[in-house]
């Protein structure tokens, strides 16, 4: 997705938030904002949102000498979600349709997103999502695709949220014939996005069918971007792709073989999907071939 004017104040907010997480120095935080605003003024705005987000994030990392400003928040929300794991698992197991409940809970977990929101109430969100219909609901297609899928690629989004992803994948493995799941994490820190260390923290690496792949926002020597030819070829080579969150949708919304699971948290994504802000989404379809 291309940047919109609404993205500009959001990038400034993200920069201030990340600066405050990274360092307790108001002079450096002020320097971050000045540098970000200068970059925004001098940059071409006809770019994808992730391209500008990468620029903003790198400014914070360089000026604070902190490569992972959200590290403590990621650890915290992994613990919070893991404390909820037994109760969430019970909700899924007792549900009339465990897969549908696991899908809705995975979408609810997408509220843990510092890129889009300053504050959020996880328990309130879970309760609301479970009681409300999805704004876009392609669940029947997803369920039927799972039945014939042997290889699944799962694009993760945020730390903490990946606990809900783990429960969804465990539910999928009970009903399908999946032999391999490629769980995609970030190769370098970006906001509160999940990395391999976070997957280890919650035990995803203990599930035999799961292997891991790394992706980056922007260019990196260590991993491909989500829109690189090699990464897109990997996606197209899998039987099924599930993508979590707004950022993955922004980068991959023109790929018509992906199931997108997300909460809509900003007006730009809401406009693109033609839904209200706050909507819960399961949109997508299987490979046509």
N, C-alpha and C positions, 0 to 999 in steps of 0.2 A: 504494500500500500504506500502511496505517496504521502508526504507530509501535508498537513492542512494548517491553517493559521492557528487553530486551537492547540496544535502540538507545541507551539512556541512557549507559552507560559508553563506548560507541563514540563518541558525540558528544564526550565529555570527552577521549577519546584523540585524536580528530581535532583538537580545539582546541589541545591541547598540542603536537602534531606541527606544525601550521600555525604556531603561535606561535614555535616553535624555528626553523622555516624562515624566518620573516619577520624576526626580530630576535634579536640575541644579548644579551638583557637579561632576567635571571631575575625581576626585580621586575615587569616588564611581563608576562612569561609567567604569573607568579602572578596578576596582575590579570585576565588573560584567563580563567584557570580559575575564579576567583571569580565573574566576571561571567557566564560560561557556566553555572555551577552555579546561580546566582541566577535566570537566565533559565529554565533547565529547571524549577526549583522553581515559579516563578511562572506558567509557561505551561500551556496546555491540552495534554495529551498525546494527545488524540483528533484528531490531525492526520496528514497524510502525512509520511513521512520527509524528503522534499525540503524541506518547509516549515520544519522544525526545522533541517535542515542549512544552509539559507540564513541563518537567524538566527545560528547558531554562526559561520558564515563571516564574516558582517558584523561580528560582535564582534571577531574577529581583525584584520580589515582596519582597523577604526576605531582600535583601541588601539595597533596597530603602525604606523599611517600607511603601510601597505603594501597596495596594491590587488590584488597578485598574489603571495601568499606562496610559491607553488610554481613561480615562473617559472624558476628555475635548474634545478629537477628536470625540468620539461617539456622544456627545451632539451637537457638531458643525455640523456634517454631517447629523444628524437627522433634524436640522434646515434648512440646505441647501436643502435637498431633499424635505422637507415639503413646502419650498418656491416655489419649482418647481411643486408641486402637481397639481395645477389648469391647468397648461399648459400641463402636461403629461396626465392628465385625458381627456383634450380636444383632444389630439392626438389619444387616444384610442377610444373615442366616435365617432370621425369622420372617423375612419379607415374603409376600406372595410371589413376587418375581425378583429374586436376589440380584440378577444381572441389572435390571432397570434401576433398582435401589442403589447398587454400587456405582452405576453411571451417574446418577444424580448427586451422590455424595462426592464423587470425583470432581464434578462440576462445582459443587459447593466449596470444595477445597481450593478452587482457583481464586477465591477471595483474598488469599494470602499473597498479596501482590503490592509491593512497595513502589513498583514502577507506576502504578495507576492510582493508588490510594494512600493517604497518610495514616488513616486508622480504619479498622474493620472489627466486626464482632463475629468470630467464627461460629460460636454456638447458635447465635441468632440466625446467621446465614444458613446453617445446616437445617434448622427447623423450618425456615421459610421455603427453602428449595424442596425439601421433602413433601411439603404440603401443597406446592404450586405446580402447575403444568409447565413444561418447557415451552419457550416461545417458538423455537424451531425444534421439531422432534422427528428425527429420522431413525428412531430406535429400532423399528422393525427391520429396516435395511441392515443396520449394524448387527443385530442379533443373528440374522440369517447369514451374513458374511462370516461371522465368527465360526459358525458351524462347519464351514468348509475350509477354514484358514489353517495353514501349517506354519507360515512365517508371518510374524507381526512386528512392525516397527512402531514404537511408542515414543512420541516426542514429548519429553517432560517440560515443565515450566518452572515452578518455584519450589524452594525448600519448604518443608512442612506439608505443602500440597502433595508431595510425592508419597506421603504415607497413605493418602486416599487413592493415589494411583496404584500403590502396592495392593491395596484391598481389591480394587477393580481387576487388576491382573490375576490375582489369586482366584477371583470369582470366574473370570474368563477361562482359566486353566481347568476349572472343574467341569465346564460344560462343553468345551471345544476339543479339538484334536491338534492343538498348536504344539509344534516341536521346538520352535525357537522364537524367542522374543528379543528384539534388539531395543534396548532402553537407551534413549539418546539424552545425554546430559551436556552441560556446558564444559568446554575444555579450558576456558579461562573465566575468571569471575566477571559477572555482569549483574548488577542490581542484586536481588535475592534469589536469582535463578539457581537451580540445583546443579551440583557438580558430583563427580563420582564419589567424593568423600561423603557427601550427604546421602547418597544411595547406600553406602556402606553403613552409615550411622543407623539407618532404619532396617537393615538386613535384606535389602533387595538383592544383594550379591549372593545371598544364600539360596535363592530360588534357582534350581538347576537349569531351567529352560531359558534363563535370562543371561544375555551377554550385553556388553555396553559399547556405545559409540559416543564420540565427542564431537560437538559442533561449536562454532564460535559466532559471536556477533562481530561483524567486520572482518578484516583480514588478519590472519595469524599464521605463523610458521608451524603451529602445533595442531591445528585442526581446520577443517573446511567451514565455510559459511553455509547457512541453510539454503541459499540459492545458488550455490556452486554447481556446475554440471555433474561433478562426481557424487555430491550428496543427493541431488535429485535423481540420479541414476540408481542410487541405492534404494531410495524410496519406491521408485517405479518397479524395482526388481522384487519387491516384497509382495506377498499375497494381500496384505492389508496394512493400512497406516492409520493410526490414531494420533491426533495432535491436540495438546492441551494448551489453553491460554490465548490471550490476545496477541502477544508478540509473534507467536508461531502463525497465527491466523494472518496477521499483517504481512508476513513474509511469504506465505504459501497459499493465500486465498485463491490464486489463479490455477492451482492444481486441483483438478476435479475428481480425484480418486482418494481424497483424504477425508476421514471423519474428524471434524473439529468439535471439541468439547471445551466450553468456556463460559465465563460470566462476562457480560458486556459492561465495561466499567468506564468507558469514555464516549463522548458524543461522536468522535470521528469513526470509531468502529461501529457504533450504533447506526450512523448514517449509511455506512457502507453495507451493512447487513439489513437495513430497513426495519430495525426493531428499536424499542425503547432502551435507554440506558438502564441497567439492572437486569436485563433479560438473561435467561439461562438457555444455552444453545447446545443442541446436538445436531450438527448439520454435516451432511456428506453422503458419499456413495462409494461403492466398491470399484475396483478396476473394471473397465468395460471389457477387457480381453481376458 
